[in-house]
Amino acid sequence: EYQELQFHTSHGHYWASYSVENRRPDLAGFAVSSTSVYVCLLEGSTGATPSEEMNGTGNLMDFLDEPFPDVGTYEDFHTIDWLREKSRDTDRHRKITTKSKESYWELIKSLLDAWSGWVVMLLIGMLTGTLAGVIDLAVDWMTDLKEGVCLSALYYSREQCCWTSNETTFDDRDKCPQWQKWAELMTGHSEGAGAYVLNYFLYVLWALLFSFLAVSLVRVFAPYACGSGIPEIKTILSGFIIRGYLGKWTLLIKTVTLVLAVSSGLSLGKEGPLVHVACCCGNLFCSLFSKYSKNEGKRREVLSAAAAAGVSVAFGAPIGGVLFSLEEVSYYFPLKTLWRSFFAALVAAFTLRAINPFGNSRLVLFYVEYHTPWYMAELVPFILLGVFGGLWGALFIRGNIAWCRRRKTTLLGKYPVLEVIVITGITAVLAFPNPYTRRSTSELISELFNDCGALESSQLCDYVNNPNMSRPVDDIPDRPAGPGVYSALWQLALALIFKIVITIFTFGMKIPSGLFIPSMAVGAIAGRIVGIAVEQMAYHHHDWIIFKNWCRPGADCVTPGLYAMVGAAACLGGVTRMTVSLVVIMFELTGGLEYIVPLMAAAVTSKWVADAFGKEGIYESHIQLNGYPYLDVRDEFTHRTLATDVMRPRRSEPPLAVLTQDSTTVEDVETLIKDTDYNGFPVVVSRESERLIGFVQRRELTVAIKTARQKQDGVVSSSVVYFTEDNPQVAEACDPQPLKLRRILNLSPFTVTDHTPMETVVDIFRKLGLRQCLVTRSGRLLGIITKKDVLRHMAQMMNQDPESIMFN
């Protein structure tokens, strides 16, 4: 029954290593080491070791030498300790390396542990790519379902239905007998006022049904599935705990309701929520490996890579996804995470390509190729589009934050279902008459990006052709605009105003809602209008000095689709303040490196203009609005304050709650835990000297005392808690059993002196991911600074409400 790991003889005492699980109560006594329990089997002995017989501590047990659950985990809405998580992972890795030298089986286990990260990335990429493909197919079908149905196969969208039909002609490629609008199916008439009104009514009805289902599912099953998810993902990756935000229910409901929300025709996209979906996949697979499930720091490395996979499938841009995770989302991004992010993004893109949801062998709906180079003179309209994007970004952020704040502080927030229904109704009623707002936003962007070739039937390509023209298909010269182009310009102008206004009220509702696609749509519309204007100026005034050098009569000078792409990048950059990742995503969309300079010029200009009105992007603004404890690495702290100005307690507050190393009883500790809500307590030598020994976490202290009461005999309320290294002396046999909790004590808490500048303290909190920092003077404890105190102080210095930081 003994695990006989080692034997030795000492004064006639026979020792055997004995497991805690097989502990026998009839044995006289035991002492604990980090790996085993040594049991004394001496005939007629008290069971104490020779050394213990000398100091009388034979029955003392340090329970934290025995690993048990819940120690090292965090409460909901708390911040993790990055340094501690890093140290724990280093210890785990050192232990695995040591064991791998003992046997081949341990060596195999160490190799499996090393490969587990790549396995997790593979699984995340495959699941994210699959879910993205399913979402794309479902959105395509349900969006067309609002207008009609395919008689040959109900699960076909209009495009699939007509392209599989043998009766479709080239001129009427979007019309075919197999695809019927609802009015034609119900009444047999496809034209006339009655058919139009019926189609209008059913379009609005379907939109209301989809949005009602979406908001109801979110409200009942997964409240965390609403919104974009990127502000919360950024906060979680910075070290904040939001339990359930990346759970299985959230993943399921977000995937289903994302399809419903996008299909309803609301001014929102699926790209932002796909990042949330990908991170849910990452969290799901983390639970399969203890390496990640038991270490919050390692888990966040996986979530950073998952975010890259989400953007990879959202835009079909694997490299852009990695840069997006690095630039916009991640807080801690080591080189190892960069490689794994790249692998996850690659697998996700490959999986989506295998599904081929758009049927064009591309990863995105709006993949385009341009055949005309850009010219230096065009930088002027490109920069003007950048200015427009910056102004739109600033306007949108201010308007949306004001509306969201009103939602939080008024009765409006109590009726989320009604709000979604009303906004959906308004959107559908106003969108149906305009063909550019009736279709899905992705299709609109695709049409705006397209170059007008000889095979295009779009109204935007209704130019007056020269009957004597005989040129290759890809090199059509600039032509005068026809009536269809002018009609389309009016409709696009109305669509631009509609999108600008309605998006402000849509983003932030209690349904999954992304911002990338609506922002790109606003910029693409503005860009296309500017592009057509420049094209017509170049055609009619080719003798002007600005056109003379590069635009000869009969040449293909201006590509309006390129202007749409530049405008889309400018508006998305103005809202999110992305730069590098935005440019890479956009050129991955077009497949051409030739247009990097126009994209860079527009992205930088939009950021400069938007920053003039406020430094925060939309995601940082929503983090501030919700009061998340997010310490942005881009914020500058330039005020001349000291640690003593920020530390707690203040002069008017009660003294700091501390524990002593050898004079606090179990009852005192339990009373302190009950009466306070602090996350941890400093441990000092004595209350008189206040010399700092270490820091102990509240949760670990609670779990340790609870476990000791259950498993260790003699631990009562009057038992003294010891944090000393030496075994405590028991004065008399009738004294209660002491409890030694040295193992849960952090002996190296981060400390600063009271005269440390707050600029340095803020930098330390940012770069080390600290949870709290102790303030000392000559080794004597003065106070404590928490991450929440730092955020409050920064808000106060910027004349903001310091109590807006709501979470612990």
MARROTI-755450 format. One record per residue (C-alpha): residue number from 1; y, x, z. Coordinates in steps of 0.2 Angstrom, whole numbers, plus 5000, padded with zeros to 4 digits. Example, Ala and Ser with C-alpha at 12.3 -4.5 7.8 and 13.67 -1.06 7.14 Angstrom:
<rs>
> 1|4978|5062|5039
> 2|4995|5068|5036
</rs>
This chain:
<rs>
> 1|5000|5000|5000
> 2|5012|5015|5001
> 3|5020|5023|4987
> 4|5015|5040|4991
> 5|5028|5050|4982
> 6|5029|5065|4994
> 7|5021|5070|5011
> 8|5026|5083|5023
> 9|5022|5087|5041
> 10|5035|5090|5055
> 11|5030|5091|5073
> 12|5015|5081|5070
> 13|5024|5067|5061
> 14|5017|5061|5045
> 15|5030|5054|5032
> 16|5027|5043|5017
> 17|5040|5036|5004
> 18|5039|5017|5006
> 19|5048|5004|4994
> 20|5061|4992|5002
> 21|5052|4978|4993
> 22|5036|4981|5002
> 23|5045|4983|5019
> 24|5033|4979|5034
> 25|5042|4972|5049
> 26|5028|4979|5061
> 27|5033|4997|5057
> 28|5043|5004|5071
> 29|5059|5011|5062
> 30|5066|5018|5046
> 31|5080|5027|5038
> 32|5087|5025|5021
> 33|5090|5037|5007
> 34|5097|5033|4989
> 35|5080|5032|4982
> 36|5067|5027|4995
> 37|5064|5022|5013
> 38|5055|5035|5024
> 39|5043|5027|5036
> 40|5038|5036|5052
> 41|5020|5034|5057
> 42|5019|5043|5074
> 43|5006|5037|5086
> 44|5015|5032|5102
> 45|5032|5036|5094
> 46|5048|5025|5093
> 47|5048|5028|5075
> 48|5063|5039|5074
> 49|5065|5055|5065
> 50|5068|5071|5076
> 51|5086|5071|5071
> 52|5089|5053|5075
> 53|5080|5055|5092
> 54|5094|5067|5096
> 55|5109|5055|5092
> 56|5101|5038|5095
> 57|5104|5030|5078
> 58|5086|5027|5073
> 59|5088|5009|5069
> 60|5104|5011|5058
> 61|5103|5006|5040
> 62|5116|5008|5027
> 63|5112|4993|5016
> 64|5123|4999|5001
> 65|5110|5013|4998
> 66|5099|4999|4992
> 67|5106|4992|4975
> 68|5109|4973|4976
> 69|5117|4960|4964
> 70|5135|4956|4964
> 71|5142|4972|4969
> 72|5153|4979|4955
> 73|5157|4963|4947
> 74|5173|4954|4947
> 75|5180|4937|4951
> 76|5187|4925|4937
> 77|5205|4928|4932
> 78|5205|4946|4940
> 79|5208|4963|4932
> 80|5194|4976|4930
> 81|5196|4994|4936
> 82|5194|5004|4920
> 83|5192|5021|4930
> 84|5178|5014|4941
> 85|5169|5006|4926
> 86|5170|5023|4917
> 87|5163|5032|4932
> 88|5149|5020|4934
> 89|5144|5022|4915
> 90|5145|5041|4917
> 91|5133|5040|4932
> 92|5121|5029|4923
> 93|5121|5041|4908
> 94|5118|5056|4919
> 95|5104|5047|4928
> 96|5096|5042|4911
> 97|5098|5060|4905
> 98|5089|5067|4920
> 99|5075|5055|4919
> 100|5072|5058|4900
> 101|5066|5076|4905
> 102|5052|5069|4916
> 103|5041|5060|4903
> 104|5040|5055|4885
> 105|5042|5036|4890
> 106|5058|5040|4899
> 107|5064|5050|4883
> 108|5060|5035|4872
> 109|5070|5024|4884
> 110|5085|5036|4883
> 111|5084|5036|4864
> 112|5084|5017|4864
> 113|5098|5016|4876
> 114|5108|5028|4864
> 115|5104|5017|4849
> 116|5108|5000|4858
> 117|5126|5001|4853
> 118|5122|5002|4835
> 119|5109|4988|4837
> 120|5123|4977|4845
> 121|5135|4981|4831
> 122|5121|4976|4818
> 123|5118|4960|4826
> 124|5136|4956|4828
> 125|5140|4959|4810
> 126|5125|4949|4804
> 127|5129|4934|4815
> 128|5148|4935|4811
> 129|5145|4936|4792
> 130|5133|4922|4793
> 131|5145|4910|4803
> 132|5160|4915|4791
> 133|5150|4910|4776
> 134|5144|4894|4783
> 135|5162|4890|4789
> 136|5169|4894|4771
> 137|5156|4882|4763
> 138|5158|4868|4775
> 139|5177|4869|4774
> 140|5176|4869|4755
> 141|5165|4853|4755
> 142|5174|4843|4768
> 143|5192|4847|4761
> 144|5186|4839|4744
> 145|5178|4825|4754
> 146|5195|4818|4758
> 147|5198|4815|4739
> 148|5181|4811|4732
> 149|5163|4814|4731
> 150|5150|4822|4720
> 151|5137|4809|4714
> 152|5124|4821|4708
> 153|5124|4830|4725
> 154|5133|4824|4740
> 155|5134|4842|4747
> 156|5143|4849|4732
> 157|5162|4852|4732
> 158|5172|4847|4717
> 159|5172|4864|4709
> 160|5153|4866|4712
> 161|5150|4848|4705
> 162|5160|4851|4689
> 163|5154|4868|4685
> 164|5136|4862|4686
> 165|5140|4848|4675
> 166|5135|4849|4656
> 167|5149|4836|4652
> 168|5164|4847|4658
> 169|5176|4852|4644
> 170|5187|4868|4646
> 171|5203|4858|4645
> 172|5197|4846|4658
> 173|5188|4858|4669
> 174|5192|4849|4685
> 175|5187|4833|4679
> 176|5169|4828|4676
> 177|5159|4811|4677
> 178|5149|4817|4692
> 179|5164|4819|4703
> 180|5173|4803|4707
> 181|5188|4800|4718
> 182|5186|4786|4731
> 183|5196|4773|4722
> 184|5186|4775|4706
> 185|5170|4774|4716
> 186|5175|4759|4725
> 187|5185|4749|4712
> 188|5180|4757|4696
> 189|5198|4761|4692
> 190|5204|4779|4692
> 191|5222|4776|4687
> 192|5236|4764|4693
> 193|5246|4760|4708
> 194|5231|4752|4717
> 195|5220|4767|4715
> 196|5234|4779|4720
> 197|5237|4769|4736
> 198|5218|4768|4740
> 199|5216|4787|4738
> 200|5232|4790|4748
> 201|5225|4779|4762
> 202|5208|4787|4762
> 203|5215|4804|4762
> 204|5225|4800|4778
> 205|5210|4792|4786
> 206|5198|4806|4783
> 207|5211|4819|4790
> 208|5214|4808|4805
> 209|5195|4807|4808
> 210|5192|4826|4806
> 211|5206|4830|4818
> 212|5201|4817|4831
> 213|5183|4824|4831
> 214|5190|4842|4833
> 215|5201|4838|4847
> 216|5189|4827|4856
> 217|5175|4840|4855
> 218|5187|4854|4862
> 219|5193|4843|4876
> 220|5176|4837|4882
> 221|5164|4852|4879
> 222|5175|4868|4877
> 223|5193|4868|4882
> 224|5194|4887|4878
> 225|5190|4884|4860
> 226|5208|4878|4856
> 227|5221|4889|4848
> 228|5220|4905|4839
> 229|5211|4915|4853
> 230|5220|4931|4848
> 231|5232|4931|4863
> 232|5218|4929|4875
> 233|5207|4941|4866
> 234|5221|4954|4868
> 235|5222|4950|4887
> 236|5203|4951|4889
> 237|5202|4968|4880
> 238|5216|4975|4891
> 239|5205|4972|4906
> 240|5207|4954|4912
> 241|5193|4942|4916
> 242|5192|4925|4909
> 243|5175|4918|4912
> 244|5168|4906|4899
> 245|5181|4911|4886
> 246|5168|4920|4876
> 247|5153|4909|4881
> 248|5140|4901|4871
> 249|5148|4884|4872
> 250|5164|4891|4866
> 251|5156|4899|4851
> 252|5147|4883|4846
> 253|5162|4871|4848
> 254|5174|4883|4840
> 255|5163|4885|4825
> 256|5161|4867|4822
> 257|5179|4862|4827
> 258|5186|4875|4816
> 259|5178|4867|4801
> 260|5185|4850|4806
> 261|5203|4857|4809
> 262|5205|4866|4793
> 263|5197|4852|4783
> 264|5209|4840|4791
> 265|5223|4847|4780
> 266|5234|4853|4795
> 267|5245|4868|4792
> 268|5233|4881|4800
> 269|5220|4894|4795
> 270|5203|4900|4800
> 271|5207|4919|4800
> 272|5213|4920|4818
> 273|5199|4909|4826
> 274|5186|4919|4817
> 275|5191|4934|4827
> 276|5188|4923|4843
> 277|5171|4918|4835
> 278|5166|4936|4832
> 279|5171|4941|4850
> 280|5160|4927|4856
> 281|5146|4934|4846
> 282|5149|4951|4853
> 283|5149|4944|4871
> 284|5133|4935|4867
> 285|5124|4951|4862
> 286|5131|4961|4876
> 287|5121|4950|4888
> 288|5105|4956|4880
> 289|5108|4974|4885
> 290|5111|4979|4903
> 291|5122|4994|4897
> 292|5135|4982|4892
> 293|5132|4966|4903
> 294|5134|4976|4919
> 295|5149|4986|4914
> 296|5165|4977|4909
> 297|5173|4993|4902
> 298|5158|4995|4889
> 299|5158|4977|4885
> 300|5176|4978|4880
> 301|5172|4992|4868
> 302|5159|4980|4859
> 303|5172|4966|4859
> 304|5185|4978|4850
> 305|5172|4981|4837
> 306|5168|4963|4835
> 307|5187|4959|4832
> 308|5186|4971|4818
> 309|5171|4962|4811
> 310|5180|4945|4812
> 311|5195|4951|4802
> 312|5183|4959|4790
> 313|5175|4942|4785
> 314|5191|4933|4787
> 315|5200|4943|4773
> 316|5185|4952|4765
> 317|5194|4968|4771
> 318|5182|4979|4781
> 319|5194|4994|4783
> 320|5209|4982|4786
> 321|5198|4974|4800
> 322|5196|4991|4809
> 323|5214|4995|4808
> 324|5219|4977|4814
> 325|5208|4980|4829
> 326|5216|4997|4832
> 327|5234|4992|4829
> 328|5235|4974|4835
> 329|5221|4969|4847
> 330|5213|4983|4856
> 331|5219|4991|4872
> 332|5206|5005|4874
> 333|5200|5012|4857
> 334|5190|5028|4859
> 335|5183|5037|4843
> 336|5166|5031|4846
> 337|5172|5013|4845
> 338|5181|5017|4829
> 339|5164|5022|4821
> 340|5155|5007|4828
> 341|5169|4995|4822
> 342|5168|5002|4805
> 343|5149|4999|4805
> 344|5151|4981|4812
> 345|5164|4977|4799
> 346|5153|4984|4785
> 347|5138|4974|4790
> 348|5148|4958|4792
> 349|5156|4960|4775
> 350|5139|4964|4767
> 351|5132|4948|4775
> 352|5146|4937|4769
> 353|5144|4945|4751
> 354|5126|4941|4751
> 355|5130|4922|4755
> 356|5143|4922|4742
> 357|5152|4906|4748
> 358|5165|4906|4734
> 359|5153|4909|4720
> 360|5164|4923|4712
> 361|5155|4938|4720
> 362|5171|4941|4730
> 363|5173|4940|4749
> 364|5189|4930|4748
> 365|5195|4915|4738
> 366|5211|4923|4733
> 367|5205|4939|4725
> 368|5216|4944|4711
> 369|5219|4959|4699
> 370|5235|4963|4691
> 371|5237|4972|4674
> 372|5256|4976|4674
> 373|5264|4991|4684
> 374|5279|4988|4695
> 375|5296|4996|4692
> 376|5308|5004|4704
> 377|5321|4990|4701
> 378|5309|4978|4708
> 379|5311|4986|4725
> 380|5327|4976|4727
> 381|5318|4958|4726
> 382|5303|4965|4736
> 383|5315|4971|4750
> 384|5324|4954|4750
> 385|5307|4946|4752
> 386|5305|4957|4767
> 387|5321|4951|4774
> 388|5315|4933|4771
> 389|5299|4937|4780
> 390|5308|4944|4795
> 391|5320|4929|4797
> 392|5305|4917|4795
> 393|5295|4927|4808
> 394|5310|4926|4821
> 395|5313|4908|4817
> 396|5295|4903|4819
> 397|5292|4912|4835
> 398|5308|4905|4843
> 399|5304|4887|4837
> 400|5285|4888|4841
> 401|5288|4895|4859
> 402|5301|4882|4863
> 403|5290|4868|4857
> 404|5275|4875|4867
> 405|5285|4877|4882
> 406|5291|4859|4881
> 407|5273|4855|4879
> 408|5268|4864|4895
> 409|5283|4857|4905
> 410|5284|4839|4899
> 411|5272|4823|4898
> 412|5268|4829|4880
> 413|5255|4841|4887
> 414|5246|4827|4896
> 415|5241|4819|4879
> 416|5234|4832|4868
> 417|5223|4820|4858
> 418|5238|4809|4854
> 419|5249|4825|4849
> 420|5235|4830|4837
> 421|5233|4813|4829
> 422|5252|4811|4827
> 423|5254|4828|4819
> 424|5239|4826|4808
> 425|5246|4809|4802
> 426|5263|4816|4798
> 427|5255|4830|4789
> 428|5244|4820|4779
> 429|5257|4807|4774
> 430|5269|4820|4768
> 431|5256|4831|4760
> 432|5247|4819|4749
> 433|5262|4816|4736
> 434|5264|4834|4733
> 435|5249|4843|4724
> 436|5253|4860|4731
> 437|5252|4853|4749
> 438|5238|4841|4746
> 439|5225|4855|4742
> 440|5219|4867|4755
> 441|5231|4881|4759
> 442|5219|4894|4754
> 443|5218|4886|4736
> 444|5237|4886|4736
> 445|5238|4904|4740
> 446|5225|4908|4727
> 447|5235|4899|4713
> 448|5251|4907|4719
> 449|5243|4925|4718
> 450|5236|4922|4701
> 451|5243|4930|4686
> 452|5246|4919|4671
> 453|5232|4923|4658
> 454|5228|4914|4642
> 455|5214|4904|4651
> 456|5225|4897|4665
> 457|5228|4879|4665
> 458|5239|4878|4681
> 459|5256|4870|4680
> 460|5264|4886|4685
> 461|5258|4894|4669
> 462|5266|4881|4657
> 463|5276|4893|4647
> 464|5282|4891|4629
> 465|5271|4902|4619
> 466|5276|4911|4603
> 467|5265|4905|4589
> 468|5265|4922|4581
> 469|5259|4931|4597
> 470|5243|4941|4594
> 471|5240|4952|4609
> 472|5226|4955|4621
> 473|5222|4942|4634
> 474|5228|4953|4649
> 475|5244|4958|4641
> 476|5254|4942|4638
> 477|5273|4946|4636
> 478|5286|4937|4646
> 479|5290|4920|4639
> 480|5302|4906|4643
> 481|5297|4894|4656
> 482|5291|4877|4650
> 483|5294|4860|4659
> 484|5279|4862|4669
> 485|5285|4878|4677
> 486|5302|4869|4682
> 487|5293|4854|4689
> 488|5282|4866|4699
> 489|5297|4875|4706
> 490|5304|4859|4713
> 491|5287|4855|4721
> 492|5285|4872|4728
> 493|5303|4871|4735
> 494|5298|4855|4744
> 495|5282|4863|4750
> 496|5291|4878|4757
> 497|5302|4867|4768
> 498|5287|4856|4773
> 499|5276|4871|4778
> 500|5291|4880|4787
> 501|5294|4865|4798
> 502|5276|4858|4801
> 503|5268|4875|4805
> 504|5280|4877|4820
> 505|5273|4861|4828
> 506|5255|4864|4823
> 507|5251|4881|4830
> 508|5247|4880|4848
> 509|5239|4862|4848
> 510|5222|4859|4857
> 511|5212|4863|4842
> 512|5207|4879|4834
> 513|5222|4885|4824
> 514|5225|4901|4815
> 515|5242|4907|4809
> 516|5238|4920|4795
> 517|5235|4908|4781
> 518|5251|4896|4785
> 519|5262|4912|4786
> 520|5255|4919|4770
> 521|5257|4902|4762
> 522|5276|4902|4766
> 523|5278|4919|4760
> 524|5268|4916|4744
> 525|5278|4901|4739
> 526|5295|4910|4742
> 527|5288|4925|4733
> 528|5282|4915|4718
> 529|5299|4906|4716
> 530|5308|4923|4717
> 531|5295|4931|4705
> 532|5298|4917|4692
> 533|5317|4918|4694
> 534|5316|4937|4691
> 535|5304|4935|4676
> 536|5316|4922|4667
> 537|5331|4933|4671
> 538|5322|4948|4663
> 539|5317|4937|4648
> 540|5334|4929|4644
> 541|5345|4945|4650
> 542|5335|4959|4644
> 543|5350|4968|4639
> 544|5357|4969|4657
> 545|5358|4987|4663
> 546|5345|4983|4677
> 547|5332|4978|4664
> 548|5337|4988|4649
> 549|5327|5004|4655
> 550|5310|4995|4658
> 551|5310|4978|4651
> 552|5310|4978|4632
> 553|5309|4961|4622
> 554|5291|4956|4619
> 555|5284|4966|4634
> 556|5275|4960|4650
> 557|5288|4966|4663
> 558|5287|4955|4678
> 559|5271|4948|4687
> 560|5276|4933|4698
> 561|5259|4933|4707
> 562|5264|4951|4713
> 563|5280|4944|4721
> 564|5269|4930|4729
> 565|5258|4943|4737
> 566|5273|4954|4743
> 567|5281|4938|4751
> 568|5264|4933|4759
> 569|5263|4951|4767
> 570|5282|4950|4772
> 571|5280|4933|4781
> 572|5264|4938|4790
> 573|5271|4954|4796
> 574|5287|4945|4802
> 575|5276|4934|4813
> 576|5263|4946|4819
> 577|5273|4963|4818
> 578|5258|4971|4810
> 579|5262|4985|4798
> 580|5248|4997|4793
> 581|5233|4985|4795
> 582|5243|4972|4785
> 583|5246|4983|4770
> 584|5228|4988|4770
> 585|5222|4970|4771
> 586|5233|4965|4757
> 587|5228|4979|4745
> 588|5210|4976|4749
> 589|5213|4958|4743
> 590|5220|4964|4727
> 591|5208|4978|4724
> 592|5223|4989|4718
> 593|5231|5004|4726
> 594|5245|5003|4714
> 595|5255|4990|4724
> 596|5255|4999|4741
> 597|5273|5004|4740
> 598|5280|4986|4737
> 599|5269|4980|4751
> 600|5274|4994|4763
> 601|5293|4991|4759
> 602|5291|4972|4762
> 603|5281|4975|4778
> 604|5293|4988|4786
> 605|5308|4978|4781
> 606|5301|4961|4789
> 607|5297|4971|4805
> 608|5314|4978|4806
> 609|5323|4962|4803
> 610|5312|4952|4815
> 611|5313|4966|4828
> 612|5332|4963|4828
> 613|5329|4946|4835
> 614|5316|4950|4847
> 615|5303|4964|4850
> 616|5288|4953|4853
> 617|5277|4946|4840
> 618|5269|4928|4841
> 619|5254|4934|4850
> 620|5264|4944|4863
> 621|5276|4929|4865
> 622|5261|4917|4869
> 623|5254|4930|4881
> 624|5271|4929|4890
> 625|5272|4910|4889
> 626|5254|4908|4897
> 627|5258|4922|4910
> 628|5243|4933|4906
> 629|5244|4950|4915
> 630|5245|4960|4899
> 631|5254|4977|4900
> 632|5259|4980|4883
> 633|5259|4999|4878
> 634|5273|4996|4866
> 635|5285|4990|4879
> 636|5298|5003|4885
> 637|5303|5005|4904
> 638|5319|5014|4905
> 639|5326|5008|4922
> 640|5329|5020|4937
> 641|5318|5012|4951
> 642|5306|5020|4962
> 643|5288|5016|4969
> 644|5296|5011|4986
> 645|5306|4998|4977
> 646|5291|4989|4970
> 647|5277|4992|4983
> 648|5271|4979|4995
> 649|5274|4975|5009
> 650|5293|4973|5009
> 651|5304|4975|5024
> 652|5304|4956|5027
> 653|5285|4954|5025
> 654|5271|4957|5038
> 655|5263|4974|5038
> 656|5249|4979|5026
> 657|5232|4972|5029
> 658|5221|4987|5032
> 659|5203|4992|5039
> 660|5200|5006|5051
> 661|5186|5018|5048
> 662|5177|5016|5064
> 663|5185|5003|5075
> 664|5184|4986|5065
> 665|5171|4973|5069
> 666|5162|4962|5057
> 667|5171|4947|5064
> 668|5188|4956|5061
> 669|5183|4959|5043
> 670|5177|4941|5040
> 671|5193|4935|5048
> 672|5204|4946|5037
> 673|5194|4940|5021
> 674|5196|4922|5027
> 675|5215|4923|5031
> 676|5220|4933|5015
> 677|5218|4932|4997
> 678|5220|4951|4993
> 679|5207|4959|4981
> 680|5205|4974|4992
> 681|5209|4983|5008
> 682|5215|5001|5011
> 683|5204|5010|5024
> 684|5213|5021|5037
> 685|5208|5033|5051
> 686|5217|5022|5064
> 687|5231|5010|5064
> 688|5242|5023|5074
> 689|5240|5037|5061
> 690|5239|5027|5045
> 691|5230|5042|5037
> 692|5222|5035|5021
> 693|5203|5037|5019
> 694|5199|5026|5004
> 695|5200|5008|4997
> 696|5187|4994|4998
> 697|5186|4979|4986
> 698|5186|4962|4994
> 699|5171|4955|4984
> 700|5160|4970|4988
> 701|5165|4969|5006
> 702|5160|4951|5007
> 703|5143|4953|4998
> 704|5139|4968|5009
> 705|5142|4959|5025
> 706|5132|4944|5019
> 707|5118|4954|5013
> 708|5117|4964|5030
> 709|5117|4948|5040
> 710|5102|4942|5030
> 711|5092|4958|5029
> 712|5097|4969|5044
> 713|5092|4964|5062
> 714|5105|4966|5075
> 715|5120|4964|5064
> 716|5132|4951|5073
> 717|5150|4947|5074
> 718|5154|4961|5087
> 719|5145|4974|5076
> 720|5157|4988|5072
> 721|5159|4992|5054
> 722|5159|5011|5050
> 723|5166|5019|5034
> 724|5163|5037|5041
> 725|5151|5050|5033
> 726|5143|5054|5050
> 727|5131|5042|5058
> 728|5140|5033|5072
> 729|5135|5035|5090
> 730|5127|5020|5099
> 731|5133|5022|5117
> 732|5120|5010|5125
> 733|5104|5001|5120
> 734|5112|4984|5123
> 735|5127|4987|5111
> 736|5126|4978|5095
> 737|5119|4986|5079
> 738|5133|4995|5069
> 739|5135|4992|5051
> 740|5138|5007|5040
> 741|5147|5003|5023
> 742|5152|5020|5017
> 743|5144|5017|5000
> 744|5156|5004|4995
> 745|5171|5014|5000
> 746|5181|5021|4985
> 747|5185|5039|4992
> 748|5197|5043|4978
> 749|5209|5028|4975
> 750|5224|5032|4964
> 751|5239|5036|4975
> 752|5258|5040|4971
> 753|5272|5045|4983
> 754|5285|5033|4988
> 755|5298|5043|4977
> 756|5288|5042|4961
> 757|5299|5035|4947
> 758|5293|5018|4941
> 759|5293|5024|4924
> 760|5279|5036|4928
> 761|5270|5022|4938
> 762|5271|5010|4923
> 763|5264|5024|4912
> 764|5250|5027|4924
> 765|5245|5009|4924
> 766|5245|5008|4905
> 767|5236|5023|4901
> 768|5223|5023|4915
> 769|5220|5004|4916
> 770|5223|5004|4935
> 771|5220|4988|4945
> 772|5231|4994|4960
> 773|5239|5010|4966
> 774|5242|5015|4984
> 775|5259|5022|4990
> 776|5258|5037|5002
> 777|5270|5049|5011
> 778|5262|5065|5017
> 779|5245|5057|5017
> 780|5251|5042|5027
> 781|5249|5025|5019
> 782|5265|5015|5016
> 783|5260|5001|5004
> 784|5252|4996|4988
> 785|5257|4992|4970
> 786|5246|4980|4960
> 787|5247|4977|4941
> 788|5254|4960|4945
> 789|5268|4969|4955
> 790|5272|4980|4940
> 791|5273|4965|4928
> 792|5284|4955|4940
> 793|5296|4970|4942
> 794|5297|4973|4923
> 795|5301|4954|4921
> 796|5314|4955|4934
> 797|5322|4970|4926
> 798|5323|4961|4909
> 799|5331|4946|4918
> 800|5316|4935|4916
> 801|5307|4924|4929
> 802|5296|4936|4939
> 803|5285|4921|4945
> 804|5280|4918|4926
> 805|5265|4930|4930
> 806|5254|4916|4936
> 807|5237|4925|4937
> 808|5231|4937|4950
</rs>
